[in-house]
Amino acid sequence: SFGGAAAAGGDADANAAAAAGRRTIESVSAADAIIDALDVAAHEADKIDEYEQELRTAQAAAAAAAASSKPKKGSMQAVALLKRPPANPLMLGLAADAYVLRSVAAVRANDLEQALLLLPFNDALRLLQWVSGWLAQGSQVELSCRVATLLLRLHHSQLTATPSARQTLVDLHKRLRAAVQGLRDTMGFNIAALKYMQRLAQENAGVDEGDVVKAARRQLLAA
């Protein structure tokens, strides 16, 4: 009946709205997780940079003291006392780039575009800088290409108008081309290997490829 159809339609609309709501919540959670990972990684990278700067300064002072006519024992002690800062336990023993990659890879494929769309521009730029590094390392190339393509498409105007983004864009341009070519080469190799295996299986079964085509044609004509 019309009433039953309307009720069914209403239920379908309600289910679709509920599903959309769940996707929105999941996308917001994914975007928050990516931003948190970016913040943790940035803090860790700053901490390591500060330690390495202090270490270089102490080593330079120790070298200068050793070269002087009156070496100072305290300079070498200062170098020895400098300890690498402990790793953030939230990072699970991962390097900063691997930690951010882990958070992005954890996002479901269906939610990724919406999650990236929710990122503020500054966070999108920070993520692009990590993506450039992943491409250089060959880490999760397909995912890295997808993230880079989505972010470049979403923020193209603002990225091209931001001077601090220029070097990242130049690096991405080079690395994306190389990564995409690598994916094409891999796909071509896999397709060729599959065709070879298919031909080998047919030969082992005593089946000629021409016979298979002729049999298929006869079946079509008979239908």
N, C-alpha and C positions, 0 to 999 in steps of 0.2 A: 504494500500500500504506500500512498504518498507519505503518510505519517511515519511509517516504518523506514522509508528511504531517507526522510529528513532526519530521523533520529540516528540512522546509521551514518549519514553525512556529518551530523553534529559530533558523533563519537570520533569519526575520522579526523575532523578538524581539531578536536580536543587532543587526540593522540599526537597529531602533527605538531600542535603548539607545545605540548609537553616535551616532545622530542627536541624541538628547537630550543626550548628552555634549558634542557639538559646539555645540549651542545654548547649553548652560550655560557653556562656555568663552567663546563669543562674547559672551554676556550679561555675564559677569564683565569681559571686556576692554572692553566698551562702558561699563559702569559706571565702571571705572577711568579711561577716557578722559574721561568727563564730570567726574569728581572732579578730575582733573588740570587740565582747562579751567577749572573753578571756582576752583581754587587760583591758577592763573596770572592769571586775570581779577581776582581779589580783590587780589593783590599789585600788579598794574598800577593798579587803581583807588586803592589806598592810596597808591601812589607819586605819582599825579597829585594826589590830595587834599592830600598833604603839600606838594607844590610850590606848589599854588594858595594854601594857607594861608600859606606863607612869602612868596609874592608879595604877598598882601593886607597882611601885616604890614609888609613893606618899603615898599609904596606908601603905607600910612598914615603911616609914619615920615617918608617923603619929603615928604608933604603937610604934616605938622606942622612939619617943618623949614623948608619954603618959606614957611609962614605966620608963622614966628617972625621976630624982629628981626635974628637972626643966622643966615641960612640956612647949612646945612652941605652942602658939596659931596658929602661921602661918602654921604649918604642916597640921592641920585639914582644914584650909582655902584653902590650895593648893589642897586638895582632892575635896573640894566642888566646886572649880573653874574649875576643869577638866570636860569638857562637851563632850559627845559623838559626834563625827563629823557628820555633816548632810549627809543624804544619797544622792547619785548621782541621780539626776532626770532622767537620761537616763535609770536607772534600773527599773523605774516604780513601785517602792516600793517593788521589789522582792529582796530576798537574792541572794548572788553572785552565788550560785550553781543553784538556780532556774532560774536566768537570763541566764546563759549559756545554760541550758537545753531548755529554751524557744527558743533560737536562733537555736539550733540544730533541735528541733521539727518543726520549721517553714520551714525547707528545704524539698522540695518535695521528695518523696521516690525515684523517678527516677533519681534525681540529687545528692542524698546523697553520693553514692560511689565516684562519680567523684569529688565532693566537698572535701571529706576527702582525696582523692588522691592528691589534690592541696595544702593541708596543709604542710608547712615546718615541719621538724621532731620535732623541739622544741615545736611548737604549737600542734602537734599530741600528744606529751607526756603530755603537760598541759591538753589537753582534756581528755586523758585517766585517769588522776588523778581525774578529775571531775566525769567521768563515774564511777569510783570506788566508789565514794561517793553516786552517784545516786543508784547504785545497793545496797549499804548498807541501804539506806533509802527505797528501793522498789519503786523508782520513775521511771515511764515509763520503766518498766523492758524490754519489748520487744525491744524498740528503743535502750535502753542502751546496751543490748546484741548485737544488730546488729552493733552499732558503735564500740564497743570494739572488736568484731570479725574482722571487716574490718580493723581497725587500727593495730591490732596485725598481721594480715596477710600482710598488706602493709609494715610494718616497723619491721618485726620480727628480722631480722639480726642486725639492728642498736639498737633495744631495748635490745636484749640480750647482746650486747657489751657495753651498757651504764650503769655504776654502779649506777647512780642516779635513774635509772628506776627500779632497782631490787625490792624495796619495793612495788612499784605500781603494778608490775607484780605478786608478791606473793599475794597481796590483791585481784587483779582481778581474779587470778586462783581460789581462795576460793569462791569469791562472784559470779563468773560466773556459777560455778557448782551448787551452791545453787539456783541461779536465774533460770537456765535452768530446774532443777528438779521441781521448783515451777511452771513453765510454763507447764511442762508435767502433773503435778498433776491437774492443773486447766483445761487443755484440756481433760484429762481423765474424770474428774468430769462432764464437759459440755457435752461430748459425751454420758456418762451414763444417764444424765438428759434428753437429746434429745431422746434417745431410750425409756426411761420410758414414756415420753410424747407421743411419737408415739404409743406405745403399749396401753396407756390409751385411746388415741383418737380412736384407732381401736376397743377397747372393748366397748367404749361408742356408736360407730356406729354399733356394732353388727357384726364386721368383724373379722374373725379368721385369724391369720397370715398365717396358713397353706393353707387356702382357697385362699389367695392373691397369694401365691407362685404357687399353682396349676393352677389358672386362667392365670397367666403370662406364665406358661409352655405350656398351651393349645394354647395360642395366638402364641407362637413361633413355635409350631408344625404345626399350621394351615398355618402360613406364608410359 
